Structures are given as structure tokens and as C-alpha cells.
């Protein structure tokens, strides 16, 4: 709301709401989130994806504030963004578990394990692949309807439509940091 802010406490991952008008703080989610790293809020501010360290690396969970439901996202997700309206999630999926000996694997197995750009519901349900990729270091954002932005340090910036059409937008710029207008 206009009078309050939601935030995760550094170190514990507990979720709080601070009301500026009442000058009061309320615990929203008292569960301690071990190894909490960061959070990404949906544009609707009713959902959040938070990351934490695990034995396998970095893991992500989706939390719906309205229902209280927490969903573990696929551990092979490497980067993600909410759609500009907050109704969908796009993520970059990469399964590096193939190992070096791919010659003995059928093409379908390699394709199934390759990198993918996927659109899904905000909790990761009902995924729909829109692009296969072998890029490993990919950052993703979704600033406008039907304009998913893929960024790599070495390859540049690309615009991807939800239909899978890919267009190079910008050449590599090193440590480019973009900021998209609402």
C-alpha cells in the first residue's frame, strides 16, 4: 500500500511490513530462511521469489502473499524475471549435468538438457519453452509485453518475443547495466 513497505530481513529472511503512518512493524512471515540471499518482487507486489544458498548452489522459492503458498522452483533455473504486468514468469533454465561425453547421447537427450528460455505462471507451473540456447551466462528481464530481454557479457543484448523470435538489440558492452522504464 502507499503507507507501508514489505521487506526481508537480512540474515534471517523473515518477512516484515513497516507501516509509515502508524510507525509500526509487523511480522508477515516469521519462518527463518536459512542462507537467504535476496528477493525479487513481482510488479503486483503480491508475489516474490527469494533466493538462498544450498548444497547444489543457489535455489529459488516463490511466495504468494495472498495465499501464503510457498513453491520450490526448479533447481536448474539460473535467471528469471516477472512479466511487466506481474502475471507470468520467464526464466532461463540450464542443466549442466550432462557432463563432457555427449557424443553417446541421442539428440533428444541433449536437447532436453540444453539451456532454455521458458515462460510459466509466476510459481513456475505450466512451463512453455520458447527458445533453446547453449549460452551459459545469461541475464533475463521482461520490461514490456512481448519483449523479453536476454543479456550476456560476451554476446550482447537480445530482444525475444513470446513466440520465440530473437533479434539482436545491442553489441557486447562489457558491464552494461540497464534500467527499464515502467
N, C-alpha and C positions, 0 to 999 in steps of 0.2 A: 504494500500500500504506500501512499505518499508519506505516511507518518512513521514508517518503520523500515528496517533493513534486516535481511536474513544473512547469517554468516556462519562459516565453520570455524571452530576454534583451532588454532594452530597447535599441533602436537597431539591433541586428543581426537579431533574430528567431530566433536559434539556440535550439533546444530542449534544456534540461538537466534532469537529475534529481539532486536532492540527497538523499543518504541520511543521516538524522539519527543512526542507530545507528552507522554506520561513519564518519560525518563526512567523507563523500567526495562529490565531484561528478562526474557522468558526462555526456558529450555524447550526446544521443539523436538529434538531427537537426542535423548540422553545416552544413547549407545556409544561407547568408546569405539572409535575406528582405529585399530592398531595400524601403525605405519601409514597414516593418512598423508597424502602429498598435496592434492589440490582439488578444485571443483570447477565445473563448467555449468553455468546456469542456462536453462532454456530461455529464449526471449519472452515466454509467457510467465517466467519466474515461478512456475508451479512444479517444475521438474529440474533435477540436477543430476549430473554424472560426476562422481568423485573417483579419484584415483588413489591407489595405495600400493606400497611395495609388498611383493610376495616372493616366495622362493623361485617362482618362474619369471620374475621380473616385475613389471607394472601391470596391475589389474584394475578393472573398472566396474563400478556398480551404478545402476540407475536408481534414483529415489523419486517417487511421486509423492509430493507433499499432500495432495488432496486425499489419496487413498492410503498412504503410509506404506505402500508396497515397495520393497527393495528387490531388484533383479540383478543377478550377476551377469555381466556381459561376456561375450566370447573372449577368452584369453589371447587370441591371435589378433585382436584389434590393436592397431598401432596409432591411429589418429582418428578423430571424429569431430563432427560439428552438428549443431542443431540447424534445421532449416530456418530461414529468416522469419517465418511465422510461428516457429516452435512446434509444428505438428509432426515433423519427421526428423530422422537422424540419418546422416550419411557417415559412413566410416570406411577407413582403409584397413583391409584385412590382409595379413601376411603370415603364412605358415612356413616358418623356416625349418621345420622338422624333416624336410626331405633328405637332407644330407647331400653329399657330393656325388654319389653314384645314382644319377637319374637315368642313365642310359638303359638300365634294365626295366625301368618303369614304363607302363603304357602311357600314351599321350594324355588319356583321360585322367590318370592319376596325377600327372604333373600339373595339368590344368586345374584340377580340383585343389591342389596345394599352392598354386601360384597366388600372387597378390591380386586383390580385387577391390573395386570401389563398389560399395553396397548402400542402397537406400532401404531403410526399415522404419518401423514405428519407433517412437522415442525410447522404448525399453528394449530395442533390438529384435523384437518379434517381427515375423513375416518379412524376412530379408529378400531383396530383389537385386541381383547383381546387374550393374550397368556397365562395368568395364573391367577387363583383365589387365594386369600390369605386372612387370617384374621389377619395378622401381622399389628400392628398399627404404629410402629416407624420404618420406612424403608427408607433407603437412596439408591439412584439408580445412577449408572453410566454406560456408554457404551463405554469402552475403545477400543474394536476391533469388527470387523464384527462377528456377531452371538455370541457375548459374552457380555451379559448384566450382570452387577454385582449388586447384592442385598446385602445390609449390614444392620445388626441390632446389637445393642449393646449386646443384650442378646442371640441371636441365632447364630451369626457368619456371615460368608461371603459365598454367593452362586453365582454360575455361571448359568445363564439362557440363553438358546438358543431361537431364534425367533420362533422355533417350539414348545416351551413350556417345553423342557427337563431341569430339575433342578438338579444341582449337588452341594453338599456341598464342599466348597473350603477350608474353614478355621474355626476353632472353635472360640467362642467369645473371643475377645482380649481386652475388655474394650473400651477405647477411641482410637481405631485404626484409623489412618488417612493414606489413601493410596494416591499414586501419580502414575498415569499410564503414561507410555512412549508413545510418538506419534508413 
